[in-house]
Amino acid sequence: MLTPSDLQAIALTLQVATLTTLVLLVVGVPLAWWLARSPSVWSRPVAALVSMPLVLPPSVLGFYLLVLMGPNGPVGQFTQALGLGVLSFSFTGLVIASVFYSLPFMVQPVLNAMQALGTRPLEAAASLRASPVDTFFHVVLPMCRPGLVTGVIMSFAHTVGEFGVVLMVGGNIPGVTRVISVQIYDHVEALEYGDAHRLAAVMLGFSFAVLLALQFYNRRRRAGAA
């Protein structure tokens, strides 16, 4: 059976993943739309920055976020001046780090869907005198629903499985920053292989269920389109 600390880590991980996914919806979808439509020369450097967590070692990203949010970093000094303390080794800092680390998993599927949309639906909406805001919410988002669903599922699942970034930024504080991946690491470090096996099996089952659900969704969507 799972230990009380395992259940606590699972609950905390679900909280982090849920909040991170909600923040990514608010931040990542408009960012994807800007990248899909903007003629600015800055769009390509921004797209490269968004994609960097895909190739950057998590410990590197976690280290720089830790420096930024630490007591001597610019973000840390700003939050301390506001009386908020430092964000490193806190639940809030954990969510912020997760947002940066999972950003490409939201932006890329949505961006691909928006680029595949083309210009005809937008031109049709403009001919009906729809405002840009109306066009975005009533034309773009409904037509890009497959990309949105994929982005939400992959962002949530990726956040659940992260280790290096959360360990660097959040540390290992029970009930505050100790997520599932860190809990498994603790079990292995303490030679508690039975507990590690049980919690790792939960992660294996979760990962398989997520990917299987995504496969069924994509197959149903293709069948409906046909």
C-alpha positions in Angstrom: 0.0 0.0 0.0 1.0 3.6 -0.5 2.3 5.4 2.5 0.7 8.6 3.9 3.7 10.6 2.6 3.2 9.0 -0.8 -0.5 10.1 -0.8 0.6 13.5 0.3 3.1 13.7 -2.6 0.4 12.6 -5.1 -2.1 15.2 -3.9 0.6 17.9 -4.1 1.6 16.8 -7.5 -2.0 17.0 -8.8 -2.4 20.5 -7.3 0.8 21.7 -9.0 -0.1 20.1 -12.4 -3.6 21.5 -12.3 -2.5 25.1 -11.5 0.3 24.9 -14.0 -2.1 23.7 -16.8 -4.5 26.5 -16.0 -1.7 29.1 -16.1 -0.4 27.7 -19.4 -3.9 28.0 -20.9 -4.0 31.6 -20.0 -0.4 32.3 -21.1 0.4 29.7 -23.8 -2.7 30.0 -26.0 -2.4 33.8 -26.7 1.4 33.3 -27.1 0.8 30.5 -29.7 -1.7 32.8 -31.5 0.9 35.6 -31.6 3.6 33.2 -32.9 1.2 31.9 -35.6 0.2 35.3 -36.8 2.9 37.8 -36.0 5.2 39.1 -38.8 7.6 40.5 -36.2 11.2 39.5 -36.5 11.0 38.7 -32.8 8.6 35.8 -33.3 11.4 33.4 -34.2 13.7 34.2 -31.2 10.6 34.0 -29.0 9.6 30.6 -30.5 13.2 29.3 -29.9 13.0 30.5 -26.3 9.7 28.8 -25.8 11.1 25.5 -27.2 14.3 25.6 -25.2 13.0 23.4 -22.3 12.6 20.5 -24.9 16.4 20.4 -25.3 17.8 22.1 -22.2 18.8 19.9 -19.3 16.1 20.4 -16.5 18.9 21.1 -14.0 20.1 24.1 -16.0 16.7 25.6 -16.3 16.1 24.9 -12.6 19.4 26.5 -11.6 18.7 29.8 -13.4 15.2 29.9 -12.1 16.6 29.3 -8.6 19.1 32.2 -9.1 16.4 34.5 -10.4 13.9 33.8 -7.6 16.5 33.5 -4.8 17.2 36.2 -2.2 19.9 37.8 -4.3 18.2 37.5 -7.7 16.2 40.2 -9.4 12.8 38.4 -9.0 13.7 37.5 -5.4 14.6 41.1 -4.5 11.4 42.4 -6.1 9.2 39.9 -4.2 11.0 40.7 -0.9 10.5 44.4 -1.5 6.8 43.7 -1.8 6.8 41.8 1.4 6.2 38.4 -0.3 9.5 36.8 0.7 11.4 34.6 -1.8 9.7 32.2 -4.2 12.3 29.6 -4.2 11.6 26.5 -2.1 7.9 27.4 -2.0 4.7 26.0 -3.6 4.4 29.2 -5.7 7.9 28.9 -7.0 7.2 25.3 -7.8 4.3 26.3 -10.0 6.3 29.1 -11.7 9.1 26.7 -12.5 6.6 24.1 -13.8 5.0 26.7 -16.1 8.4 27.5 -17.7 9.3 23.8 -18.0 6.0 22.7 -19.5 5.4 25.8 -21.7 6.4 24.1 -25.0 4.0 21.2 -24.3 1.1 23.7 -24.4 2.4 26.1 -27.1 3.5 23.6 -29.7 0.3 21.6 -30.2 -1.8 24.8 -30.2 0.6 26.6 -32.5 0.5 23.7 -35.0 -3.3 23.8 -35.0 -3.4 27.5 -35.5 -0.9 27.4 -38.3 -3.0 24.7 -40.0 -6.1 26.9 -39.7 -5.1 29.0 -42.7 -6.6 32.4 -43.5 -10.0 31.6 -45.0 -11.9 31.2 -41.7 -10.4 34.5 -40.5 -11.3 36.2 -43.8 -14.9 34.9 -43.6 -15.2 36.2 -40.0 -13.9 39.6 -41.1 -16.4 39.7 -43.9 -19.1 39.3 -41.3 -17.6 42.2 -39.4 -16.5 40.1 -36.5 -14.1 41.8 -34.2 -10.6 40.3 -33.6 -11.7 39.2 -30.1 -14.9 37.6 -31.4 -12.9 35.8 -34.2 -10.4 34.5 -31.7 -13.0 33.1 -29.2 -15.7 32.0 -31.6 -13.7 30.9 -34.7 -10.1 30.2 -33.8 -10.4 28.4 -30.5 -13.3 26.1 -31.6 -11.4 25.1 -34.8 -8.2 24.5 -32.8 -9.9 22.4 -30.2 -7.8 19.2 -31.0 -4.6 21.2 -30.4 -6.0 22.7 -27.2 -7.0 19.2 -25.9 -3.5 17.8 -26.8 -1.8 20.8 -25.1 -3.8 20.4 -21.9 -3.2 16.7 -21.6 0.5 16.8 -22.4 1.1 19.8 -20.2 -0.6 18.2 -17.2 1.1 14.9 -17.8 4.5 16.5 -18.3 4.2 18.5 -15.1 3.3 15.4 -13.1 6.5 13.7 -14.3 9.0 16.5 -13.9 11.9 16.0 -11.5 15.1 18.0 -12.1 13.4 21.4 -12.3 11.2 20.9 -9.2 14.0 19.5 -7.2 16.3 22.5 -8.0 13.6 25.2 -7.4 11.4 23.6 -4.8 13.7 21.3 -2.9 12.3 18.5 -0.9 9.9 20.0 1.7 7.1 17.5 2.8 3.6 18.9 2.0 5.1 22.0 0.3 7.3 21.0 -2.6 7.8 17.2 -2.3 6.1 15.9 -5.5 5.8 12.3 -6.7 9.1 12.2 -8.6 11.0 13.5 -5.6 9.2 11.1 -3.3 10.3 8.2 -5.5 13.9 9.5 -5.3 13.7 9.6 -1.5 12.5 6.0 -1.4 15.4 4.8 -3.6 17.9 6.8 -1.6 16.6 5.2 1.6 16.8 1.7 -0.1 13.0 1.4 0.2 12.6 -0.3 -3.1 9.2 -1.7 -2.3 7.7 1.7 -1.7 9.5 3.0 -4.8 8.1 0.2 -6.9 4.5 0.9 -5.8 4.7 4.7 -6.4 6.6 4.2 -9.7 3.9 1.7 -10.8 1.3 4.5 -10.2 3.3 6.8 -12.5 3.6 4.1 -15.1 -0.1 3.5 -15.1 -0.9 7.2 -15.2 1.4 7.8 -18.1 0.0 4.9 -20.1 -3.6 6.0 -19.4 -2.9 9.5 -20.6 -1.2 8.5 -23.8 -3.9 5.9 -24.5 -6.6 8.4 -23.9 -4.8 10.8 -26.3 -4.6 8.1 -29.0 -8.3 7.3 -28.7 -9.2 11.0 -28.9 -7.1 11.5 -32.0 -8.5 8.4 -33.7 -12.1 9.5 -32.9 -11.4 13.0 -34.2 -9.9 11.6 -37.5 -12.9 9.3 -37.9 -15.3 12.2 -37.3 -13.4 14.3 -39.9 -13.6 11.5 -42.4 
